[in-house]
Amino acid sequence: DLSERSDQAMQRALSVAHRLDADLTFLHVVEPRELIAPATRVRERVADRIALLAPRGIREPAVELRAGEHVQTIAKFADETRTDLIILGSQRRRALAPLVGTTAERIISLARRPALIVNLDGGLPYKSIVIAAELSDAFVRIVRMARSLRVLDTASVAVVHGFESPYRGPLYAEGFDLHAARRNLDEWERVAKKRLLLKLDSAGVESSRFRLVFHQSRPIGAIQRIVRRVQPELLIIGSRDRSVLDRIMQGSTSNDLLRTIECDLLVAAPEEPSSLSLS
């Protein structure tokens, strides 16, 4: 959108495309009434930013100008071009974001493609990464996506899993054997660690390079805690289809993180395409 925030996203996109030798398109969306401004002016401004930010030897990016509602237009363009990764600038804070979702989450849900939300300087390398883990096959898909983008190659990676203890509430309030509960939780963590390591192996990465972290809390609490401790440049999370009513009743971890985390976020979509091009 040619704002200062989008400069960071443009620089990160240029770096990612150069590293992967991928096709890159810069998409500028305007309201239909704003089309009175010459398209050539927009293209010139984007070209100026590319000339300033692009690394040497990069394949020349394409520039597209579309008119329409931003979320739907970006999602439609990504679908038309079979885009593999959508790269967005940092999100403005909005009062209704917990209910309707951030722009990024709405685009991801509609386009069904992963997105990288850039909050930091686009020239910074990803030296430290945190991956939010589920004990499901979705975690394998998330790690494979990150591996395909080569963000895990040289970084220190921590995998965090948050869980709520089954040993709480009035049933366990009086006369409960806390030592037995502790032993049960230790056993649960041992089994969960084994499952996560197997899923990392299934994703085609060297599991010994990954540090596994378990926190007895809701997933968002566990993720926020490890992010504060590690201060990574990149957080990788999944995203699920969530209705507005479901979001109001239970909340959305991905949406909460999109609104609160200050590092870059790589968000996996419910489904992902297969070829390699960026928008």
Secondary structure as GFF3:
##gff-version 3
##sequence-region A 1 279
A	DSSP	alpha_helix	4	20	.	.	.	ID=ss1
A	DSSP	beta_strand	23	30	.	.	.	ID=ss2
A	DSSP	three_ten_helix	32	36	.	.	.	ID=ss3
A	DSSP	alpha_helix	39	53	.	.	.	ID=ss4
A	DSSP	beta_strand	62	67	.	.	.	ID=ss5
A	DSSP	alpha_helix	70	80	.	.	.	ID=ss6
A	DSSP	beta_strand	86	89	.	.	.	ID=ss7
A	DSSP	alpha_helix	97	100	.	.	.	ID=ss8
A	DSSP	alpha_helix	103	111	.	.	.	ID=ss9
A	DSSP	beta_strand	115	118	.	.	.	ID=ss10
A	DSSP	beta_strand	128	132	.	.	.	ID=ss11
A	DSSP	alpha_helix	137	148	.	.	.	ID=ss12
A	DSSP	beta_strand	156	163	.	.	.	ID=ss13
A	DSSP	three_ten_helix	170	172	.	.	.	ID=ss14
A	DSSP	alpha_helix	178	202	.	.	.	ID=ss15
A	DSSP	three_ten_helix	207	209	.	.	.	ID=ss16
A	DSSP	beta_strand	210	216	.	.	.	ID=ss17
A	DSSP	alpha_helix	219	230	.	.	.	ID=ss18
A	DSSP	beta_strand	234	237	.	.	.	ID=ss19
A	DSSP	alpha_helix	244	250	.	.	.	ID=ss20
A	DSSP	alpha_helix	253	260	.	.	.	ID=ss21
A	DSSP	beta_strand	264	267	.	.	.	ID=ss22
A	DSSP	beta_strand	277	278	.	.	.	ID=ss23
###
